[in-house]
Amino acid sequence: MKKTAVKALIIFIIFFTGASCLLYLDSMCAETTGEGGKLVLNIEN
């Protein structure tokens, strides 16, 4: 049971790190090229 919880925690940390890096990279591209920043749904339309 403890090994399963540790594996789930490791998978969550890897997923969270990857998602945050993707959002950071997207916002960085939006600042430099103006082509990023479109990962979130736009509710203004």
Summary of the structure (lengths in Angstrom):
residues: 45
radius of gyration: 15.8
end to end distance: 47.5
largest distance: 47.8
contacts: 81
relative contact order: 0.11
helix: 69%
strand: 0%
